Amino acid sequence: MPLLEVHDLKTWFPVGRGLFKPVKYVKAVDGVSFTLDAGEVLAVIGESGSGKTTLGRTVLRLIRPTAGKIVFDGKDITYAPDASLKWYRFSTAMIFQDPFSSLNPYHTVQYILEEPLILRKVPPQERRELVVKALEEVKLVPPEDFLKKYPHMLSGGQRQLVGIARALITRPRFIVADEPVSMLDVSIRAEILSLIRSLQSKYNIAMMYITHDIATAKYLADKLLVMYAGKAVEYGPFRDVIKEPLHPYTQALIEALPDPDPTNRLKIRKVPPGEPPSLVNPPTGCRFHPRCPYMIKGECDKEEPPLVEVKRGHYVACWLHIKR
Ligand code: SF4
């Protein structure tokens, strides 16, 4: 049984109000399914506004879903009242994108790391030991140099390391890492990603790694879920999807990767032409059809392709790969 099962999850936000009901909905997540085993890493890729952050927050139940199902460790938590979710909050954690705003500026590093342990009623002596160990694990050494510091006294990279230590100090079973390196200097991104990977693997933590950059996912991911305009358009084992991407949008993302030859610094990144569509009024049929070079008129623009398994464990939502 997977640790986490997500079925046809939808998170819609009402916009504007009519006389009796909301006028429209932003369909930020609109029918996403996946599973995650203990210790497995799922990379969720998509452009800004594709719904990936909303997906991560909904799975953590920081946002209430509109429809679908979230099952964690065999328990359905989809609509469980917040008051009954303490055990789930204690089993999960989040690494935030912005290391500059995710730490309380009035708290020392010691208190920032101790706080989740205080909530779990860990005795003071044990807390102190766990804090020192957490700092050592993220290579903020010697720990004594950092305990009394405030976030503004740290570099961006050091702040994100504190954020990682805070997320992992309680040994969660599942974490969501939302673009954890996108605001950091390029020179330290790979180092921080491999640190996250080694700690996640050491403690067998399942992880959802959210990113717009498929190149960084290779450091971490076992599985890949590609989102476009709130929809999962391709999902499967990371290597299979990268080796043989089936959806034209996934193909475009992979083509946009920088040249692996580091001497070829002048290579211009190709991006999929066009803009992501509105999530309030998405295009009819396949949401990618206005940008898709393979669009079949009268078909792709009329009917929405379902996400179907075309190879073992490899799913795609594209009429080019669905037998009718
Ligand atoms: Fe392109 Fe049609 Fe496939 Fe959509 S369903 S990705 S428009 S070929």
py3Dmol code that shows the C-alpha trace and the ligand (Angstrom):
import py3Dmol

protein = """\
ATOM      1  CA  MET A   1       0.000   0.000   0.000  1.00  0.00           C
ATOM      2  CA  PRO A   2       1.458   3.426  -0.932  1.00  0.00           C
ATOM      3  CA  LEU A   3       2.103   5.907   1.876  1.00  0.00           C
ATOM      4  CA  LEU A   4       0.168   8.620   0.026  1.00  0.00           C
ATOM      5  CA  GLU A   5      -2.621   8.203  -2.516  1.00  0.00           C
ATOM      6  CA  VAL A   6      -4.146  11.174  -4.295  1.00  0.00           C
ATOM      7  CA  HIS A   7      -7.190  10.544  -6.496  1.00  0.00           C
ATOM      8  CA  ASP A   8      -8.721  13.032  -8.908  1.00  0.00           C
ATOM      9  CA  LEU A   9      -7.925  15.943  -6.589  1.00  0.00           C
ATOM     10  CA  LYS A  10      -9.537  19.297  -7.332  1.00  0.00           C
ATOM     11  CA  THR A  11      -8.906  22.660  -5.653  1.00  0.00           C
ATOM     12  CA  TRP A  12     -11.057  25.435  -7.011  1.00  0.00           C
ATOM     13  CA  PHE A  13     -11.189  28.980  -5.654  1.00  0.00           C
ATOM     14  CA  PRO A  14     -14.333  31.096  -6.099  1.00  0.00           C
ATOM     15  CA  VAL A  15     -13.888  34.479  -7.746  1.00  0.00           C
ATOM     16  CA  GLY A  16     -16.564  37.180  -7.546  1.00  0.00           C
ATOM     17  CA  ARG A  17     -20.000  36.575  -6.070  1.00  0.00           C
ATOM     18  CA  GLY A  18     -23.339  36.402  -7.817  1.00  0.00           C
ATOM     19  CA  LEU A  19     -26.636  36.704  -5.981  1.00  0.00           C
ATOM     20  CA  PHE A  20     -26.579  33.160  -4.621  1.00  0.00           C
ATOM     21  CA  LYS A  21     -23.269  31.603  -5.592  1.00  0.00           C
ATOM     22  CA  PRO A  22     -19.742  32.450  -6.797  1.00  0.00           C
ATOM     23  CA  VAL A  23     -19.667  33.694 -10.356  1.00  0.00           C
ATOM     24  CA  LYS A  24     -16.653  31.708 -11.460  1.00  0.00           C
ATOM     25  CA  TYR A  25     -13.930  29.438 -10.160  1.00  0.00           C
ATOM     26  CA  VAL A  26     -10.166  29.460 -10.583  1.00  0.00           C
ATOM     27  CA  LYS A  27      -9.534  25.768 -11.206  1.00  0.00           C
ATOM     28  CA  ALA A  28      -6.009  25.744  -9.766  1.00  0.00           C
ATOM     29  CA  VAL A  29      -5.899  21.959  -9.426  1.00  0.00           C
ATOM     30  CA  ASP A  30      -8.365  20.146 -11.614  1.00  0.00           C
ATOM     31  CA  GLY A  31      -8.212  16.376 -11.340  1.00  0.00           C
ATOM     32  CA  VAL A  32      -4.727  15.230 -10.317  1.00  0.00           C
ATOM     33  CA  SER A  33      -3.899  11.667  -9.232  1.00  0.00           C
ATOM     34  CA  PHE A  34      -0.651  10.052  -8.066  1.00  0.00           C
ATOM     35  CA  THR A  35       0.781   7.737  -5.443  1.00  0.00           C
ATOM     36  CA  LEU A  36       3.922   7.976  -3.348  1.00  0.00           C
ATOM     37  CA  ASP A  37       5.679   5.208  -1.432  1.00  0.00           C
ATOM     38  CA  ALA A  38       7.737   5.753   1.726  1.00  0.00           C
ATOM     39  CA  GLY A  39      11.107   7.244   0.787  1.00  0.00           C
ATOM     40  CA  GLU A  40      10.038   8.035  -2.778  1.00  0.00           C
ATOM     41  CA  VAL A  41      10.448  11.461  -4.419  1.00  0.00           C
ATOM     42  CA  LEU A  42       7.883  12.845  -6.831  1.00  0.00           C
ATOM     43  CA  ALA A  43       8.932  15.911  -8.833  1.00  0.00           C
ATOM     44  CA  VAL A  44       5.991  18.117  -9.827  1.00  0.00           C
ATOM     45  CA  ILE A  45       6.926  20.261 -12.810  1.00  0.00           C
ATOM     46  CA  GLY A  46       5.088  23.057 -14.541  1.00  0.00           C
ATOM     47  CA  GLU A  47       5.195  26.723 -15.444  1.00  0.00           C
ATOM     48  CA  SER A  48       4.120  29.433 -12.971  1.00  0.00           C
ATOM     49  CA  GLY A  49       0.387  29.230 -12.476  1.00  0.00           C
ATOM     50  CA  SER A  50       0.134  25.559 -13.414  1.00  0.00           C
ATOM     51  CA  GLY A  51      -1.266  24.703  -9.962  1.00  0.00           C
ATOM     52  CA  LYS A  52       1.738  22.870  -8.528  1.00  0.00           C
ATOM     53  CA  THR A  53       2.048  24.926  -5.317  1.00  0.00           C
ATOM     54  CA  THR A  54      -1.713  24.672  -4.716  1.00  0.00           C
ATOM     55  CA  LEU A  55      -1.422  20.915  -5.230  1.00  0.00           C
ATOM     56  CA  GLY A  56       1.342  20.664  -2.593  1.00  0.00           C
ATOM     57  CA  ARG A  57      -0.572  22.776  -0.076  1.00  0.00           C
ATOM     58  CA  THR A  58      -3.789  20.856  -0.678  1.00  0.00           C
ATOM     59  CA  VAL A  59      -2.070  17.501  -0.169  1.00  0.00           C
ATOM     60  CA  LEU A  60      -0.682  18.847   3.128  1.00  0.00           C
ATOM     61  CA  ARG A  61      -4.257  19.915   3.931  1.00  0.00           C
ATOM     62  CA  LEU A  62      -3.192  23.546   4.363  1.00  0.00           C
ATOM     63  CA  ILE A  63      -5.946  24.184   1.797  1.00  0.00           C
ATOM     64  CA  ARG A  64      -9.270  22.337   1.792  1.00  0.00           C
ATOM     65  CA  PRO A  65      -9.839  20.374  -1.421  1.00  0.00           C
ATOM     66  CA  THR A  66     -12.936  20.897  -3.543  1.00  0.00           C
ATOM     67  CA  ALA A  67     -13.211  17.272  -4.657  1.00  0.00           C
ATOM     68  CA  GLY A  68     -11.222  14.053  -4.897  1.00  0.00           C
ATOM     69  CA  LYS A  69      -9.469  11.997  -2.264  1.00  0.00           C
ATOM     70  CA  ILE A  70      -6.249  12.129  -0.208  1.00  0.00           C
ATOM     71  CA  VAL A  71      -5.316   8.961   1.659  1.00  0.00           C
ATOM     72  CA  PHE A  72      -2.252   8.966   3.932  1.00  0.00           C
ATOM     73  CA  ASP A  73      -1.093   5.776   5.616  1.00  0.00           C
ATOM     74  CA  GLY A  74      -4.446   4.187   4.793  1.00  0.00           C
ATOM     75  CA  LYS A  75      -6.498   7.001   6.360  1.00  0.00           C
ATOM     76  CA  ASP A  76      -8.741   9.247   4.314  1.00  0.00           C
ATOM     77  CA  ILE A  77      -7.873  12.822   5.305  1.00  0.00           C
ATOM     78  CA  THR A  78      -9.584  14.616   2.426  1.00  0.00           C
ATOM     79  CA  TYR A  79     -12.256  16.388   4.419  1.00  0.00           C
ATOM     80  CA  ALA A  80     -11.162  15.543   7.976  1.00  0.00           C
ATOM     81  CA  PRO A  81     -11.760  18.514  10.298  1.00  0.00           C
ATOM     82  CA  ASP A  82      -8.603  20.476  11.152  1.00  0.00           C
ATOM     83  CA  ALA A  83      -8.977  19.538  14.830  1.00  0.00           C
ATOM     84  CA  SER A  84      -8.551  15.842  13.971  1.00  0.00           C
ATOM     85  CA  LEU A  85      -5.483  16.365  11.766  1.00  0.00           C
ATOM     86  CA  LYS A  86      -2.849  16.826  14.487  1.00  0.00           C
ATOM     87  CA  TRP A  87      -1.327  13.409  13.761  1.00  0.00           C
ATOM     88  CA  TYR A  88      -1.094  14.320  10.054  1.00  0.00           C
ATOM     89  CA  ARG A  89       0.502  17.699  10.805  1.00  0.00           C
ATOM     90  CA  PHE A  90       3.036  15.862  12.987  1.00  0.00           C
ATOM     91  CA  SER A  91       3.782  13.405  10.150  1.00  0.00           C
ATOM     92  CA  THR A  92       4.365  16.063   7.498  1.00  0.00           C
ATOM     93  CA  ALA A  93       6.406  19.221   6.905  1.00  0.00           C
ATOM     94  CA  MET A  94       7.121  21.818   4.264  1.00  0.00           C
ATOM     95  CA  ILE A  95      10.291  23.444   2.941  1.00  0.00           C
ATOM     96  CA  PHE A  96       9.323  26.859   1.621  1.00  0.00           C
ATOM     97  CA  GLN A  97      10.540  28.637  -1.478  1.00  0.00           C
ATOM     98  CA  ASP A  98      11.506  31.909   0.165  1.00  0.00           C
ATOM     99  CA  PRO A  99      14.224  31.576   2.813  1.00  0.00           C
ATOM    100  CA  PHE A 100      13.920  35.318   3.498  1.00  0.00           C
ATOM    101  CA  SER A 101      10.313  35.297   4.691  1.00  0.00           C
ATOM    102  CA  SER A 102       9.811  31.747   5.956  1.00  0.00           C
ATOM    103  CA  LEU A 103      11.748  32.246   9.217  1.00  0.00           C
ATOM    104  CA  ASN A 104      10.444  34.461  12.026  1.00  0.00           C
ATOM    105  CA  PRO A 105      12.906  37.414  12.186  1.00  0.00           C
ATOM    106  CA  TYR A 106      12.373  37.788  15.959  1.00  0.00           C
ATOM    107  CA  HIS A 107      13.405  34.223  16.817  1.00  0.00           C
ATOM    108  CA  THR A 108      16.886  32.801  17.139  1.00  0.00           C
ATOM    109  CA  VAL A 109      17.934  29.789  15.099  1.00  0.00           C
ATOM    110  CA  GLN A 110      17.769  27.757  18.304  1.00  0.00           C
ATOM    111  CA  TYR A 111      14.147  28.688  18.950  1.00  0.00           C
ATOM    112  CA  ILE A 112      13.164  28.251  15.290  1.00  0.00           C
ATOM    113  CA  LEU A 113      14.432  24.668  15.437  1.00  0.00           C
ATOM    114  CA  GLU A 114      13.102  23.961  18.929  1.00  0.00           C
ATOM    115  CA  GLU A 115       9.575  25.204  18.286  1.00  0.00           C
ATOM    116  CA  PRO A 116       8.260  22.099  16.461  1.00  0.00           C
ATOM    117  CA  LEU A 117       9.795  19.929  19.191  1.00  0.00           C
ATOM    118  CA  ILE A 118       8.106  22.006  21.924  1.00  0.00           C
ATOM    119  CA  LEU A 119       4.770  21.435  20.163  1.00  0.00           C
ATOM    120  CA  ARG A 120       5.484  17.707  20.317  1.00  0.00           C
ATOM    121  CA  LYS A 121       6.369  17.964  24.031  1.00  0.00           C
ATOM    122  CA  VAL A 122       9.959  16.779  23.590  1.00  0.00           C
ATOM    123  CA  PRO A 123      11.869  17.269  26.916  1.00  0.00           C
ATOM    124  CA  PRO A 124      14.332  20.247  27.000  1.00  0.00           C
ATOM    125  CA  GLN A 125      17.566  18.223  27.166  1.00  0.00           C
ATOM    126  CA  GLU A 126      16.533  16.043  24.222  1.00  0.00           C
ATOM    127  CA  ARG A 127      15.461  19.166  22.305  1.00  0.00           C
ATOM    128  CA  ARG A 128      18.869  20.713  22.728  1.00  0.00           C
ATOM    129  CA  GLU A 129      20.571  17.533  21.444  1.00  0.00           C
ATOM    130  CA  LEU A 130      18.234  17.301  18.449  1.00  0.00           C
ATOM    131  CA  VAL A 131      18.820  20.963  17.541  1.00  0.00           C
ATOM    132  CA  VAL A 132      22.610  20.533  17.599  1.00  0.00           C
ATOM    133  CA  LYS A 133      22.336  17.355  15.514  1.00  0.00           C
ATOM    134  CA  ALA A 134      19.980  19.051  13.024  1.00  0.00           C
ATOM    135  CA  LEU A 135      22.470  21.903  12.500  1.00  0.00           C
ATOM    136  CA  GLU A 136      25.314  19.444  12.017  1.00  0.00           C
ATOM    137  CA  GLU A 137      23.281  17.496   9.474  1.00  0.00           C
ATOM    138  CA  VAL A 138      22.728  20.575   7.326  1.00  0.00           C
ATOM    139  CA  LYS A 139      26.394  21.500   7.741  1.00  0.00           C
ATOM    140  CA  LEU A 140      25.854  24.659   9.779  1.00  0.00           C
ATOM    141  CA  VAL A 141      28.898  24.008  11.934  1.00  0.00           C
ATOM    142  CA  PRO A 142      29.987  24.426  14.590  1.00  0.00           C
ATOM    143  CA  PRO A 143      26.318  24.587  15.766  1.00  0.00           C
ATOM    144  CA  GLU A 144      27.239  26.901  18.678  1.00  0.00           C
ATOM    145  CA  ASP A 145      28.080  29.604  16.101  1.00  0.00           C
ATOM    146  CA  PHE A 146      24.498  29.560  14.783  1.00  0.00           C
ATOM    147  CA  LEU A 147      22.254  28.860  17.803  1.00  0.00           C
ATOM    148  CA  LYS A 148      21.991  32.478  18.965  1.00  0.00           C
ATOM    149  CA  LYS A 149      21.869  34.061  15.528  1.00  0.00           C
ATOM    150  CA  TYR A 150      18.762  35.688  14.045  1.00  0.00           C
ATOM    151  CA  PRO A 151      17.709  35.065  10.419  1.00  0.00           C
ATOM    152  CA  HIS A 152      18.959  38.478   9.236  1.00  0.00           C
ATOM    153  CA  MET A 153      22.478  37.489  10.369  1.00  0.00           C
ATOM    154  CA  LEU A 154      22.517  34.542   7.908  1.00  0.00           C
ATOM    155  CA  SER A 155      23.039  34.337   4.150  1.00  0.00           C
ATOM    156  CA  GLY A 156      20.155  33.160   1.919  1.00  0.00           C
ATOM    157  CA  GLY A 157      21.701  29.695   1.646  1.00  0.00           C
ATOM    158  CA  GLN A 158      22.183  29.435   5.420  1.00  0.00           C
ATOM    159  CA  ARG A 159      18.575  30.481   6.011  1.00  0.00           C
ATOM    160  CA  GLN A 160      17.338  27.797   3.649  1.00  0.00           C
ATOM    161  CA  LEU A 161      19.518  25.258   5.484  1.00  0.00           C
ATOM    162  CA  VAL A 162      17.805  26.301   8.738  1.00  0.00           C
ATOM    163  CA  GLY A 163      14.448  25.858   6.953  1.00  0.00           C
ATOM    164  CA  ILE A 164      15.490  22.356   5.870  1.00  0.00           C
ATOM    165  CA  ALA A 165      16.701  21.505   9.398  1.00  0.00           C
ATOM    166  CA  ARG A 166      13.402  22.743  10.836  1.00  0.00           C
ATOM    167  CA  ALA A 167      11.371  20.645   8.377  1.00  0.00           C
ATOM    168  CA  LEU A 168      13.344  17.478   9.107  1.00  0.00           C
ATOM    169  CA  ILE A 169      13.966  17.812  12.850  1.00  0.00           C
ATOM    170  CA  THR A 170      10.723  16.020  13.716  1.00  0.00           C
ATOM    171  CA  ARG A 171      11.465  13.178  11.275  1.00  0.00           C
ATOM    172  CA  PRO A 172       8.313  13.632   9.175  1.00  0.00           C
ATOM    173  CA  ARG A 173       7.178  10.806   6.917  1.00  0.00           C
ATOM    174  CA  PHE A 174       6.228  13.131   4.079  1.00  0.00           C
ATOM    175  CA  ILE A 175       7.475  16.589   3.083  1.00  0.00           C
ATOM    176  CA  VAL A 176       6.614  19.068   0.382  1.00  0.00           C
ATOM    177  CA  ALA A 177       9.619  21.063  -0.871  1.00  0.00           C
ATOM    178  CA  ASP A 178       8.244  24.015  -2.845  1.00  0.00           C
ATOM    179  CA  GLU A 179      10.951  25.360  -5.163  1.00  0.00           C
ATOM    180  CA  PRO A 180      13.460  25.173  -2.286  1.00  0.00           C
ATOM    181  CA  VAL A 181      16.425  26.489  -4.279  1.00  0.00           C
ATOM    182  CA  SER A 182      14.861  28.805  -6.845  1.00  0.00           C
ATOM    183  CA  MET A 183      15.653  31.954  -4.819  1.00  0.00           C
ATOM    184  CA  LEU A 184      19.211  30.921  -4.015  1.00  0.00           C
ATOM    185  CA  ASP A 185      22.419  31.669  -5.822  1.00  0.00           C
ATOM    186  CA  VAL A 186      22.947  29.268  -8.740  1.00  0.00           C
ATOM    187  CA  SER A 187      26.350  28.257  -7.324  1.00  0.00           C
ATOM    188  CA  ILE A 188      24.831  26.600  -4.223  1.00  0.00           C
ATOM    189  CA  ARG A 189      21.641  25.066  -5.686  1.00  0.00           C
ATOM    190  CA  ALA A 190      23.077  21.654  -6.574  1.00  0.00           C
ATOM    191  CA  GLU A 191      24.778  21.369  -3.169  1.00  0.00           C
ATOM    192  CA  ILE A 192      21.546  22.133  -1.298  1.00  0.00           C
ATOM    193  CA  LEU A 193      19.502  19.780  -3.465  1.00  0.00           C
ATOM    194  CA  SER A 194      21.895  16.912  -2.896  1.00  0.00           C
ATOM    195  CA  LEU A 195      21.823  17.623   0.847  1.00  0.00           C
ATOM    196  CA  ILE A 196      18.005  17.450   0.796  1.00  0.00           C
ATOM    197  CA  ARG A 197      18.229  14.211  -1.198  1.00  0.00           C
ATOM    198  CA  SER A 198      20.711  12.591   1.182  1.00  0.00           C
ATOM    199  CA  LEU A 199      18.694  13.489   4.331  1.00  0.00           C
ATOM    200  CA  GLN A 200      15.413  12.479   2.711  1.00  0.00           C
ATOM    201  CA  SER A 201      16.920   9.161   1.737  1.00  0.00           C
ATOM    202  CA  LYS A 202      18.635   8.615   5.143  1.00  0.00           C
ATOM    203  CA  TYR A 203      15.336   9.076   6.986  1.00  0.00           C
ATOM    204  CA  ASN A 204      13.190   7.367   4.297  1.00  0.00           C
ATOM    205  CA  ILE A 205      10.968  10.424   3.895  1.00  0.00           C
ATOM    206  CA  ALA A 206       8.525  10.590   0.980  1.00  0.00           C
ATOM    207  CA  MET A 207       8.831  13.949  -0.767  1.00  0.00           C
ATOM    208  CA  MET A 208       6.971  16.067  -3.271  1.00  0.00           C
ATOM    209  CA  TYR A 209       9.530  18.317  -4.953  1.00  0.00           C
ATOM    210  CA  ILE A 210       7.841  21.230  -6.702  1.00  0.00           C
ATOM    211  CA  THR A 211       9.800  23.048  -9.388  1.00  0.00           C
ATOM    212  CA  HIS A 212       9.498  24.824 -12.712  1.00  0.00           C
ATOM    213  CA  ASP A 213      12.963  23.577 -13.652  1.00  0.00           C
ATOM    214  CA  ILE A 214      13.095  19.985 -14.853  1.00  0.00           C
ATOM    215  CA  ALA A 215      16.925  20.094 -14.782  1.00  0.00           C
ATOM    216  CA  THR A 216      17.003  20.299 -10.960  1.00  0.00           C
ATOM    217  CA  ALA A 217      14.612  17.355 -10.593  1.00  0.00           C
ATOM    218  CA  LYS A 218      17.290  14.959 -11.813  1.00  0.00           C
ATOM    219  CA  TYR A 219      19.092  15.352  -8.472  1.00  0.00           C
ATOM    220  CA  LEU A 220      16.133  14.018  -6.570  1.00  0.00           C
ATOM    221  CA  ALA A 221      13.235  12.497  -8.397  1.00  0.00           C
ATOM    222  CA  ASP A 222      12.050   8.911  -8.677  1.00  0.00           C
ATOM    223  CA  LYS A 223       8.802   9.928 -10.366  1.00  0.00           C
ATOM    224  CA  LEU A 224       7.699  12.887 -12.435  1.00  0.00           C
ATOM    225  CA  LEU A 225       4.304  14.573 -12.659  1.00  0.00           C
ATOM    226  CA  VAL A 226       3.964  17.261 -15.317  1.00  0.00           C
ATOM    227  CA  MET A 227       1.218  19.821 -14.732  1.00  0.00           C
ATOM    228  CA  TYR A 228      -0.320  22.158 -17.247  1.00  0.00           C
ATOM    229  CA  ALA A 229      -3.123  24.590 -16.372  1.00  0.00           C
ATOM    230  CA  GLY A 230      -4.204  22.645 -13.297  1.00  0.00           C
ATOM    231  CA  LYS A 231      -4.117  19.257 -15.021  1.00  0.00           C
ATOM    232  CA  ALA A 232      -1.675  16.363 -14.807  1.00  0.00           C
ATOM    233  CA  VAL A 233      -0.645  15.834 -18.433  1.00  0.00           C
ATOM    234  CA  GLU A 234       2.055  13.198 -17.892  1.00  0.00           C
ATOM    235  CA  TYR A 235       3.070  11.043 -14.932  1.00  0.00           C
ATOM    236  CA  GLY A 236       5.451   8.157 -14.514  1.00  0.00           C
ATOM    237  CA  PRO A 237       8.901   6.951 -13.448  1.00  0.00           C
ATOM    238  CA  PHE A 238      11.320   9.879 -13.828  1.00  0.00           C
ATOM    239  CA  ARG A 239      13.742   8.077 -16.128  1.00  0.00           C
ATOM    240  CA  ASP A 240      11.007   6.749 -18.413  1.00  0.00           C
ATOM    241  CA  VAL A 241       9.389  10.164 -18.822  1.00  0.00           C
ATOM    242  CA  ILE A 242      12.718  11.922 -19.452  1.00  0.00           C
ATOM    243  CA  LYS A 243      13.901   9.224 -21.874  1.00  0.00           C
ATOM    244  CA  GLU A 244      10.666   9.049 -23.800  1.00  0.00           C
ATOM    245  CA  PRO A 245       8.389  12.021 -23.081  1.00  0.00           C
ATOM    246  CA  LEU A 246       4.999  11.428 -24.692  1.00  0.00           C
ATOM    247  CA  HIS A 247       3.094  14.652 -24.135  1.00  0.00           C
ATOM    248  CA  PRO A 248       4.063  17.547 -26.461  1.00  0.00           C
ATOM    249  CA  TYR A 249       4.271  19.862 -23.414  1.00  0.00           C
ATOM    250  CA  THR A 250       6.705  17.544 -21.609  1.00  0.00           C
ATOM    251  CA  GLN A 251       8.712  17.290 -24.833  1.00  0.00           C
ATOM    252  CA  ALA A 252       8.871  21.094 -24.988  1.00  0.00           C
ATOM    253  CA  LEU A 253      10.034  21.326 -21.359  1.00  0.00           C
ATOM    254  CA  ILE A 254      12.791  18.803 -22.001  1.00  0.00           C
ATOM    255  CA  GLU A 255      13.863  20.571 -25.193  1.00  0.00           C
ATOM    256  CA  ALA A 256      14.129  23.757 -23.128  1.00  0.00           C
ATOM    257  CA  LEU A 257      16.823  22.199 -20.933  1.00  0.00           C
ATOM    258  CA  PRO A 258      20.205  23.892 -21.219  1.00  0.00           C
ATOM    259  CA  ASP A 259      22.851  22.145 -23.264  1.00  0.00           C
ATOM    260  CA  PRO A 260      24.666  19.616 -21.035  1.00  0.00           C
ATOM    261  CA  ASP A 261      27.923  20.785 -22.632  1.00  0.00           C
ATOM    262  CA  PRO A 262      29.133  23.449 -20.145  1.00  0.00           C
ATOM    263  CA  THR A 263      31.346  25.095 -22.798  1.00  0.00           C
ATOM    264  CA  ASN A 264      28.290  25.870 -24.898  1.00  0.00           C
ATOM    265  CA  ARG A 265      27.280  28.875 -22.769  1.00  0.00           C
ATOM    266  CA  LEU A 266      25.665  30.711 -25.633  1.00  0.00           C
ATOM    267  CA  LYS A 267      22.940  28.177 -26.312  1.00  0.00           C
ATOM    268  CA  ILE A 268      19.598  29.937 -26.148  1.00  0.00           C
ATOM    269  CA  ARG A 269      16.931  28.160 -24.133  1.00  0.00           C
ATOM    270  CA  LYS A 270      13.896  27.305 -26.194  1.00  0.00           C
ATOM    271  CA  VAL A 271      10.593  27.776 -24.438  1.00  0.00           C
ATOM    272  CA  PRO A 272       7.204  26.438 -25.489  1.00  0.00           C
ATOM    273  CA  PRO A 273       5.624  29.204 -27.593  1.00  0.00           C
ATOM    274  CA  GLY A 274       2.588  31.031 -26.204  1.00  0.00           C
ATOM    275  CA  GLU A 275       1.332  31.662 -22.697  1.00  0.00           C
ATOM    276  CA  PRO A 276      -0.286  29.365 -20.137  1.00  0.00           C
ATOM    277  CA  PRO A 277      -4.079  29.718 -20.349  1.00  0.00           C
ATOM    278  CA  SER A 278      -6.456  31.305 -17.849  1.00  0.00           C
ATOM    279  CA  LEU A 279      -7.491  28.955 -15.068  1.00  0.00           C
ATOM    280  CA  VAL A 280     -10.881  30.669 -14.901  1.00  0.00           C
ATOM    281  CA  ASN A 281     -11.766  30.095 -18.540  1.00  0.00           C
ATOM    282  CA  PRO A 282      -9.407  27.366 -19.750  1.00  0.00           C
ATOM    283  CA  PRO A 283      -9.521  26.402 -23.432  1.00  0.00           C
ATOM    284  CA  THR A 284     -12.022  23.745 -24.427  1.00  0.00           C
ATOM    285  CA  GLY A 285     -10.777  20.229 -25.089  1.00  0.00           C
ATOM    286  CA  CYS A 286      -7.073  19.751 -24.379  1.00  0.00           C
ATOM    287  CA  ARG A 287      -5.884  22.815 -22.459  1.00  0.00           C
ATOM    288  CA  PHE A 288      -2.569  22.752 -24.314  1.00  0.00           C
ATOM    289  CA  HIS A 289      -4.173  22.852 -27.775  1.00  0.00           C
ATOM    290  CA  PRO A 290      -3.609  26.595 -28.492  1.00  0.00           C
ATOM    291  CA  ARG A 291       0.164  26.010 -28.097  1.00  0.00           C
ATOM    292  CA  CYS A 292       0.452  22.483 -29.419  1.00  0.00           C
ATOM    293  CA  PRO A 293       2.182  21.901 -32.772  1.00  0.00           C
ATOM    294  CA  TYR A 294       0.373  18.547 -33.168  1.00  0.00           C
ATOM    295  CA  MET A 295      -3.136  19.823 -32.443  1.00  0.00           C
ATOM    296  CA  ILE A 296      -5.820  17.886 -34.355  1.00  0.00           C
ATOM    297  CA  LYS A 297      -8.531  20.363 -35.277  1.00  0.00           C
ATOM    298  CA  GLY A 298     -12.046  19.283 -34.363  1.00  0.00           C
ATOM    299  CA  GLU A 299     -10.685  16.739 -31.915  1.00  0.00           C
ATOM    300  CA  CYS A 300      -8.099  18.226 -29.531  1.00  0.00           C
ATOM    301  CA  ASP A 301     -10.035  21.498 -29.244  1.00  0.00           C
ATOM    302  CA  LYS A 302     -13.342  19.721 -28.549  1.00  0.00           C
ATOM    303  CA  GLU A 303     -12.776  16.874 -26.130  1.00  0.00           C
ATOM    304  CA  GLU A 304     -10.495  16.759 -23.105  1.00  0.00           C
ATOM    305  CA  PRO A 305      -8.080  13.807 -23.204  1.00  0.00           C
ATOM    306  CA  PRO A 306      -8.154  11.657 -20.042  1.00  0.00           C
ATOM    307  CA  LEU A 307      -4.924  10.638 -18.292  1.00  0.00           C
ATOM    308  CA  VAL A 308      -4.402   7.025 -19.348  1.00  0.00           C
ATOM    309  CA  GLU A 309      -1.677   4.449 -18.749  1.00  0.00           C
ATOM    310  CA  VAL A 310       0.079   3.847 -22.067  1.00  0.00           C
ATOM    311  CA  LYS A 311       3.086   1.961 -20.735  1.00  0.00           C
ATOM    312  CA  ARG A 312       3.610   0.297 -17.394  1.00  0.00           C
ATOM    313  CA  GLY A 313       3.291   3.083 -14.811  1.00  0.00           C
ATOM    314  CA  HIS A 314       3.601   5.784 -17.513  1.00  0.00           C
ATOM    315  CA  TYR A 315       0.469   7.906 -17.973  1.00  0.00           C
ATOM    316  CA  VAL A 316      -0.298  10.634 -20.501  1.00  0.00           C
ATOM    317  CA  ALA A 317      -3.262  12.853 -21.358  1.00  0.00           C
ATOM    318  CA  CYS A 318      -2.955  13.357 -25.120  1.00  0.00           C
ATOM    319  CA  TRP A 319      -5.129  12.123 -27.970  1.00  0.00           C
ATOM    320  CA  LEU A 320      -2.013  11.199 -29.950  1.00  0.00           C
ATOM    321  CA  HIS A 321      -1.459   8.309 -27.532  1.00  0.00           C
ATOM    322  CA  ILE A 322      -4.987   7.247 -26.695  1.00  0.00           C
ATOM    323  CA  LYS A 323      -6.630   4.518 -28.767  1.00  0.00           C
ATOM    324  CA  ARG A 324     -10.310   5.186 -29.483  1.00  0.00           C
TER     325      ARG A 324
END
"""
ligand_1 = """\
8
SF4
Fe -1.572 18.390 -28.540
Fe -3.926 17.269 -29.038
Fe -2.156 16.007 -27.502
Fe -3.378 18.178 -26.639
S -4.343 16.226 -27.102
S -1.248 17.723 -26.438
S -3.549 19.387 -28.478
S -1.947 16.493 -29.690
"""
view = py3Dmol.view(width=600, height=400)
view.addModel(protein, "pdb")
view.setStyle({"model": 0}, {"cartoon": {"style": "trace"}})
view.addModel(ligand_1, "xyz")
view.setStyle({"model": 1}, {"stick": {}})
view.zoomTo()
view.show()
